[in-house]
Amino acid sequence: MTNEWMLDVLSDLRNFAAKQAMLELAEHLDDVMLVAAVEIRDSSKGRVIGAKVNDTKAGNISGTVGHNQYS
């Protein structure tokens, strides 16, 4: 199964928010759909998107944004 189902779910949420006059939320969901589409496209090409998060207090790398450790 591909990750494109997420775009359908986000679209449903965006449409529901617009019908409920939650226009700011609907606009944010539009942005989320664009980000999701790019990440889905790039993950299907084997690319990892994101920047490493540097925890300066601990002095180490605490994680990677946009990377699933379980994949």
N, CA and C atoms as a LAMMPS dump frame, in Angstrom:
ITEM: TIMESTEP
0
ITEM: NUMBER OF ATOMS
213
ITEM: BOX BOUNDS ff ff ff
-5.0000000000000000e+02 5.0000000000000000e+02
-5.0000000000000000e+02 5.0000000000000000e+02
-5.0000000000000000e+02 5.0000000000000000e+02
ITEM: ATOMS id mol type element x y z
1 1 1 N 0.841 -1.18 0
2 1 2 C 0 0 0
3 1 3 C 0.888 1.245 0
4 2 1 N 0.537 2.192 -0.788
5 2 2 C 1.3 3.429 -0.842
6 2 3 C 0.8 4.41 0.207
7 3 1 N 1.545 5.478 0.388
8 3 2 C 1.179 6.494 1.37
9 3 3 C 0.212 7.535 0.817
10 4 1 N -0.215 7.374 -0.406
11 4 2 C -1.091 8.369 -1.02
12 4 3 C -2.475 8.439 -0.373
13 5 1 N -2.843 7.446 0.405
14 5 2 C -4.12 7.485 1.131
15 5 3 C -4.151 8.678 2.079
16 6 1 N -2.972 9.098 2.545
17 6 2 C -2.923 10.245 3.456
18 6 3 C -3.441 11.504 2.782
19 7 1 N -3.183 11.661 1.49
20 7 2 C -3.683 12.824 0.765
21 7 3 C -5.205 12.818 0.722
22 8 1 N -5.802 11.649 0.578
23 8 2 C -7.265 11.547 0.583
24 8 3 C -7.835 11.952 1.945
25 9 1 N -7.193 11.494 3.017
26 9 2 C -7.652 11.833 4.366
27 9 3 C -7.518 13.335 4.598
28 10 1 N -6.386 13.897 4.224
29 10 2 C -6.178 15.341 4.391
30 10 3 C -7.184 16.145 3.578
31 11 1 N -7.491 15.664 2.384
32 11 2 C -8.479 16.337 1.546
33 11 3 C -9.858 16.321 2.197
34 12 1 N -10.227 15.173 2.758
35 12 2 C -11.51 15.072 3.467
36 12 3 C -11.553 16.034 4.654
37 13 1 N -10.459 16.089 5.407
38 13 2 C -10.402 17.01 6.55
39 13 3 C -10.505 18.471 6.094
40 14 1 N -9.799 18.791 5.005
41 14 2 C -9.836 20.16 4.473
42 14 3 C -11.251 20.524 4.041
43 15 1 N -11.911 19.629 3.338
44 15 2 C -13.273 19.896 2.882
45 15 3 C -14.238 20.05 4.058
46 16 1 N -14.102 19.213 5.063
47 16 2 C -14.952 19.314 6.242
48 16 3 C -14.719 20.641 6.957
49 17 1 N -13.452 21.025 7.111
50 17 2 C -13.132 22.291 7.777
51 17 3 C -13.732 23.467 7.013
52 18 1 N -13.656 23.438 5.702
53 18 2 C -14.224 24.529 4.897
54 18 3 C -15.743 24.584 5.058
55 19 1 N -16.4 23.432 5.07
56 19 2 C -17.858 23.402 5.238
57 19 3 C -18.285 23.883 6.614
58 20 1 N -17.401 23.741 7.605
59 20 2 C -17.707 24.179 8.962
60 20 3 C -17.241 25.618 9.21
61 21 1 N -16.892 26.323 8.143
62 21 2 C -16.41 27.714 8.206
63 21 3 C -15.132 27.843 9.033
64 22 1 N -14.315 26.805 9.036
65 22 2 C -12.998 26.845 9.671
66 22 3 C -11.981 27.12 8.569
67 23 1 N -12.038 28.339 8.039
68 23 2 C -11.281 28.667 6.839
69 23 3 C -9.778 28.693 7.073
70 24 1 N -9.362 29.144 8.243
71 24 2 C -7.924 29.159 8.529
72 24 3 C -7.386 27.729 8.612
73 25 1 N -8.127 26.854 9.249
74 25 2 C -7.732 25.448 9.318
75 25 3 C -7.691 24.839 7.916
76 26 1 N -8.681 25.148 7.095
77 26 2 C -8.708 24.628 5.723
78 26 3 C -7.471 25.079 4.946
79 27 1 N -7.063 26.34 5.138
80 27 2 C -5.858 26.837 4.462
81 27 3 C -4.61 26.106 4.944
82 28 1 N -4.524 25.867 6.225
83 28 2 C -3.37 25.133 6.759
84 28 3 C -3.344 23.705 6.222
85 29 1 N -4.494 23.1 6.105
86 29 2 C -4.547 21.744 5.567
87 29 3 C -4.136 21.716 4.095
88 30 1 N -4.418 22.784 3.349
89 30 2 C -3.901 22.889 1.972
90 30 3 C -2.38 22.825 1.977
91 31 1 N -1.772 23.581 2.904
92 31 2 C -0.31 23.583 3.011
93 31 3 C 0.208 22.196 3.392
94 32 1 N -0.481 21.559 4.325
95 32 2 C -0.075 20.22 4.763
96 32 3 C -0.153 19.234 3.599
97 33 1 N -1.165 19.377 2.771
98 33 2 C -1.3 18.483 1.617
99 33 3 C -0.123 18.643 0.66
100 34 1 N 0.341 19.87 0.474
101 34 2 C 1.501 20.097 -0.395
102 34 3 C 2.753 19.451 0.187
103 35 1 N 2.965 19.631 1.475
104 35 2 C 4.128 19.029 2.127
105 35 3 C 4.048 17.507 2.032
106 36 1 N 2.884 16.958 2.304
107 36 2 C 2.703 15.504 2.244
108 36 3 C 2.967 14.977 0.834
109 37 1 N 2.479 15.678 -0.173
110 37 2 C 2.681 15.239 -1.553
111 37 3 C 4.165 15.209 -1.91
112 38 1 N 4.908 16.217 -1.48
113 38 2 C 6.349 16.257 -1.751
114 38 3 C 7.057 15.124 -1.02
115 39 1 N 6.724 14.918 0.241
116 39 2 C 7.38 13.859 1.003
117 39 3 C 7.041 12.474 0.457
118 40 1 N 5.792 12.277 0.062
119 40 2 C 5.402 10.983 -0.524
120 40 3 C 6.168 10.753 -1.817
121 41 1 N 6.243 11.792 -2.646
122 41 2 C 6.978 11.664 -3.911
123 41 3 C 8.439 11.341 -3.646
124 42 1 N 9.064 12.085 -2.738
125 42 2 C 10.485 11.886 -2.493
126 42 3 C 10.774 10.562 -1.796
127 43 1 N 9.879 10.121 -0.909
128 43 2 C 10.116 8.842 -0.237
129 43 3 C 9.991 7.683 -1.221
130 44 1 N 9.16 7.846 -2.244
131 44 2 C 9.034 6.791 -3.248
132 44 3 C 10.283 6.714 -4.122
133 45 1 N 11.082 7.783 -4.113
134 45 2 C 12.34 7.801 -4.864
135 45 3 C 13.527 7.454 -3.975
136 46 1 N 13.235 7.101 -2.715
137 46 2 C 14.289 6.714 -1.801
138 46 3 C 14.999 7.87 -1.135
139 47 1 N 14.452 9.061 -1.229
140 47 2 C 15.073 10.231 -0.602
141 47 3 C 14.524 10.419 0.793
142 48 1 N 15.366 10.903 1.693
143 48 2 C 14.934 11.253 3.042
144 48 3 C 14.93 12.759 3.134
145 49 1 N 13.792 13.309 3.544
146 49 2 C 13.645 14.749 3.669
147 49 3 C 13.799 15.119 5.122
148 50 1 N 14.367 16.249 5.377
149 50 2 C 14.419 16.739 6.745
150 50 3 C 15.801 17.187 7.139
151 51 1 N 15.863 17.801 8.279
152 51 2 C 17.128 18.27 8.819
153 51 3 C 17.342 17.619 10.162
154 52 1 N 18.575 17.333 10.463
155 52 2 C 18.87 16.76 11.773
156 52 3 C 18.662 17.812 12.843
157 53 1 N 18.152 17.375 13.951
158 53 2 C 17.899 18.27 15.074
159 53 3 C 19.06 18.148 16.032
160 54 1 N 19.753 19.253 16.275
161 54 2 C 20.915 19.231 17.146
162 54 3 C 20.527 19.727 18.526
163 55 1 N 20.648 18.865 19.503
164 55 2 C 20.332 19.209 20.876
165 55 3 C 21.608 19.732 21.529
166 56 1 N 21.791 21.063 21.522
167 56 2 C 23.035 21.652 22
168 56 3 C 23.233 21.45 23.496
169 57 1 N 22.157 21.36 24.269
170 57 2 C 22.305 21.142 25.71
171 57 3 C 22.886 19.76 25.993
172 58 1 N 22.435 18.762 25.261
173 58 2 C 22.922 17.406 25.472
174 58 3 C 24.187 17.133 24.665
175 59 1 N 24.429 17.984 23.642
176 59 2 C 25.623 17.818 22.827
177 59 3 C 25.545 16.667 21.854
178 60 1 N 24.323 16.313 21.437
179 60 2 C 24.202 15.211 20.488
180 60 3 C 23.065 15.469 19.514
181 61 1 N 22.953 14.609 18.547
182 61 2 C 21.855 14.673 17.589
183 61 3 C 20.702 13.881 18.189
184 62 1 N 19.558 14.544 18.374
185 62 2 C 18.453 13.883 19.073
186 62 3 C 17.423 13.265 18.144
187 63 1 N 17.518 13.514 16.854
188 63 2 C 16.538 12.944 15.939
189 63 3 C 16.656 13.544 14.568
190 64 1 N 15.841 13.075 13.66
191 64 2 C 15.812 13.598 12.308
192 64 3 C 14.385 13.927 11.956
193 65 1 N 14.129 15.144 11.552
194 65 2 C 12.791 15.562 11.154
195 65 3 C 12.481 14.961 9.792
196 66 1 N 11.302 14.379 9.658
197 66 2 C 10.896 13.807 8.373
198 66 3 C 11.442 12.423 8.115
199 67 1 N 12.034 11.783 9.108
200 67 2 C 12.579 10.455 8.924
201 67 3 C 11.919 9.496 9.885
202 68 1 N 11.452 8.402 9.372
203 68 2 C 10.804 7.393 10.195
204 68 3 C 11.844 6.358 10.592
205 69 1 N 12.123 6.247 11.881
206 69 2 C 13.141 5.327 12.347
207 69 3 C 12.762 3.874 12.136
208 70 1 N 11.483 3.601 11.878
209 70 2 C 11.02 2.225 11.743
210 70 3 C 10.981 1.732 10.316
211 71 1 N 11.329 2.593 9.371
212 71 2 C 11.243 2.153 7.972
213 71 3 C 12.546 1.567 7.498
